[in-house]
């Protein structure tokens, strides 16, 4: 499929499972003309994470359908914080931190959206209009149009009011007014007719459509996508180490690739629809192949490839694949010779390790003695060992069960003449288990 070919936005979201709710008349508005639509991004960090990626993909499909996407970076609302989906008040950020975060987010969004052409994307910052509005002016212009009863009816507010002592501050309570005014301002000054977001944003988005109707007697629309969750209902987008970020300095391309590669079978069919631009025919073909032989994990591999290439690059994807081959491939001696140190350490994160001095390495007359020294070092440091004893190591070496730097060894008396990886490391392997030895 030509990724630049126009699609029907609503139909595309439906088959991908990315449509949760929409206001009546949304389809007709999109069919009538090129429509401006926006999504807001909260600048609480200098990088977006894969939890944001589903809403980014909404904008991508919106632009592919011939409409004009707006990405709103909340420089003003980020100073307050959205209560939706939160259980307590967030820490407020200072202006310098917010500006740095906004710059990082802008850079990332430019990877996904086209900023040239007839329906070029635009990035806007709500600080640009809120900085000119005084408190009394805002109350008079906006606040008088919505009742407290209306605002308290929103789930994001009701959920917090029922939490006893924590409750909700007036600051967060007012958030929906600010987000509603964002929509009104974009409607008035940019002709935006649609706001999109996750399903937890429905209340805030419809506050905007309500304001547009009451202030200008105008008509605007809302559309939300389902929140992406794991099979157990937990929020998607976190690994054991926390958020999976789009910034390679916060989550390396190797770890990013591995995250997608490890997606569970019961989740992957849904995720490949949400997070890639693969067409329906291609995905269904991959699904059929996966059903025939789940062990090949063709869906996970396709998902990991598409998202890693999109977020980082094809070159980074290929490096991640090579790094993965160190653990799972057979002929990987050449990969060890050229892989960078950071990727090497990430590939072996969690395996047992040992440290030897250059003198200890030089004094090891053969492979068996090297392994014995490493094993004793690990035992004294209470580290997990690959070998139980010297006899155990000798038996495994003679049975072709040991490799050094991915090269099989069969003679316990063989000299230790292997070149160090990165001039610093030796890799000892027993079956599927590894020990990374650092020489310092």
C-alpha positions, 0 to 999 in steps of 0.5 A: 500500500502506498503510505501517501495514498489518502485513506478514509480516516474513520474506516481506518481507525475502525479496522485498526481498533483505534476508535472508541467514541465520536460525536454525531456529525464527525463523519459528515464534517470529515467528508465535507472538507479538509478538516483541522484536528488537534491533539494535546501533548503534556510537556511533563518530560523532555521526551514522549514515551510509547504511551503517547505513541497511540495518540501520535498515530491518530494524527498520522492517520488523520494526515494520511486521510488528507486532513490537517493535524495540529499538535498542541504542546501545553506550555501553559496547561503543563504548569497545572496538570490534567487530573484525568487518569490521575490519583493525586496532584502532580508536582508543578514544573517551572517555566525553564523546564517546560520550555526544554521539554517542549523543544524535545517533544517538537523534535520527536513529533517531526519524525511522524508528521509532514510539515510541508504540503497542502495539509502540512502539520502545525505545532502550537503552544497554548502559552502563546495565547494564555500569556496575554489573558488575565485571571479576571478576563478569563473568568469573564470570557470563559468561566461564565459559560460553564456551570460548576454542576457541568464541570463536576459531572466529568468523570475526571473530577468525580473520581478525584472527589471520591478519594477522601483526603487527597481530593482535587485542588481548584488548580486541577479542577480548572484544567478542563476550562483551560483545555476547553479554551484551547479548543475554542482558540484553535477553532476561532484562529485556526479553523480547527473543528476536531479534537482527538485524544485517548478515551480518558480525555472525552470529558475535557474534549467535550468541554471544548465543544460546549464552549465553542457552541456557547461562546460562538454558537459554533459546531465542533467535534470530538473523537477518542481512541481506546486506551492501550492496555496490556492483556491484564488491564494494566497501562501499556507503555512501561517495562520493568525499568519504567517508561519506554521513551522515544528519546534514544538517550532515555531508552536505547534503540536496542532496549526499545526493539527488545520491548516490542519483540517481547510483546505477548502473543495475546497482545500483539495482534492488537498492537501491530494495528495500533502502532504500525502503518502496515495495511490490513492485508499485510497484517492479516497475512502475518497473523495467518503465518503466526497462527500456523507457527507461533514459535516464529513470532513473525508478528512480534518481529514485524511490530518491532521492526516497523516501530523501531524504524519509525521512531529511530531509523532503519540503521538503528533497527539493524544494529538492534537485530545484530545485538539480539543475534549475539544472544540467540544467533549462531554465527555471531563472531563478526558481530562481536567484533564490531558492536559498540560497547553500550549495545554490548552491555545492554545485550548482556544486561542481567547475565552473570558477570566477573572482573579480572585484572590484566595480570590474572588474564595473562597468568591463566595458562589455558582455557580451563584455568581461566574458567577456574579463576573466573568461577572462584572470583564469582563465588567470592563475590556471591555471584551466580556461576556457570560452572560448579567445579573445575571438573565440571568445566573440563567435562563440558569443554571436552563435550563441546559445550563451551564457547569463548567469544562465540567460538566453540572450544574442545581442549581444556589445555588450549591457550587463551589467545582470543582477542578481547571484545572492545579490548575489554571483554571476554564472553564465556558461554555454556549452552544458553547461559553466558558470563561476561568477563570484564578485563580491567 
